[in-house]
Amino acid sequence: MPPVTHLLRRRRTWLIAIPVLVLLVAVVGPFVYINFVREDAPPRLTVADALTTTTADGSTSTSDPSTPSAAGEGLDGTWTVTSEGTQAGYRVKEVLFGQDAEAVGRTSEVTGTLEIAGTTITATEVVVDMTTITSSESRRDGQFNGRIMATDEFPTATFSLTEPIVLDAIPADGEEISFRATGELTLRGVTQDVTVDLVAVRSGTSIVINGTIPIDFDDYDIPDASGGPASVGRNGEIELLLVVTR
């Protein structure tokens, strides 16, 4: 039979080891999950995303939909958002298990039109189907569709131009231009005036438009998205990548 002092020493060792193990699980476990198990948030959307095609073997190439008749033509008319290449969604910072992370959700279910006369964009309306936005986490999606964005009651988000956009000139094919759009953004049934910086590239018979709208959740009566192990701030972004054709 082991001496009493030996048993007491072993018991004290276990008493010390237990909180150390708990600490390791609480700190190292989430770190491993965030950095090695959980999928990284996708990078920010860019114009190149809509101009790049991925082949079956994983290689990529830059598409060039230009046609001889498109070169030098004006932009007059109604341009319609197409689902091919178009994406919209959110990006928010979150603290998950004490580790900094990013939550991103997206959809290609976007509709809308763009009216152009000469070098002026006279009207724009973009509608995003909020019920189809998904992320890498199904539990997050459930919260997003439920108490956070209440997509059963508010199934869409919209942006409508309130001031014409006057371009310096009709862009050449492949030329990237920058401009600012002022309009009304409606989220969760609340409408606010916003101004967004955009870049666009004319690519043959299409125009690709990219921009990010900063969002203060309080402005749109969006509830606190924090829950469980995730703590979310009160600010985020809406990402837009629109491909329009006529």
C-alpha positions, 0 to 999 in steps of 0.5 A, a space after each residue: 500500500 502506497 504511503 499516505 504522503 504519496 497518495 496526498 502528493 498524487 491527489 494534489 498533482 491531479 488537483 493542479 492538473 484539472 484547472 490547467 487542462 480546463 484552461 487548455 481546452 478553453 483557450 487552445 481548443 477554440 484557437 485550433 477550431 478558429 485557425 485550423 478547423 473552421 473555414 476562413 471567411 471568403 475574401 472581399 468581392 472584386 470586379 475580377 471575381 465576375 470576370 474570372 472563370 474557373 475551369 474543371 481542372 481548377 485553373 482560372 482565366 479572365 473572361 473577355 465577352 467583348 464583341 466587335 459591335 460592342 466596342 465604341 457603342 454608347 451605354 443608353 438603355 436599360 441594363 438588367 442584373 444577371 445572376 451569372 457573376 452577381 453576388 450580394 451579402 454581408 460581412 461582420 466582425 465577430 469574436 468566437 470563443 475569444 478569437 477574432 473572426 469574420 462572418 460572411 454570408 452571400 447570395 446570387 439571388 439579386 435582381 434589378 435594373 440600371 437606366 443610362 442616358 448618355 453619360 448619366 445613370 438616371 435610375 437604379 434599383 437593386 433587390 436582394 433576396 435575403 431568404 437565400 443568403 447563406 454562410 459557412 455556418 448553418 446555425 448562424 444562418 438560422 439566427 440570420 433568417 430568424 431573430 436577426 433579419 426576420 426574413 419571413 417578414 422582410 424577405 428583401 433588401 433594396 437599394 434605389 438611386 435618388 440622385 443621377 450619377 454623371 460620368 466623365 465619359 463613356 468608358 472604353 471596353 475594359 476600362 475601370 472607372 470610379 464613381 459615387 452613388 447616393 440612394 436609399 437602402 432598405 433593410 429589415 423594413 427600415 429605409 436610410 439614405 446612404 452614399 456608396 463608392 463604386 467601381 465599374 468595368 465595361 466588359 463587352 456587352 456587360 458592365 460589372 459594378 462593385 462596392 461596399 456599404 458600411 452599416 450601423 445595425 442600430 440605424 436599421 433596428 437590427 437586433 444584437 447578433 451575439 449569441 452562444 460563443 459568438 460576440 458580434 459588434 454593432 457595425 458591418 458591411 454590405 458587399 455588392 458585385 453586380 453584373 448587368 447586361 442589356 
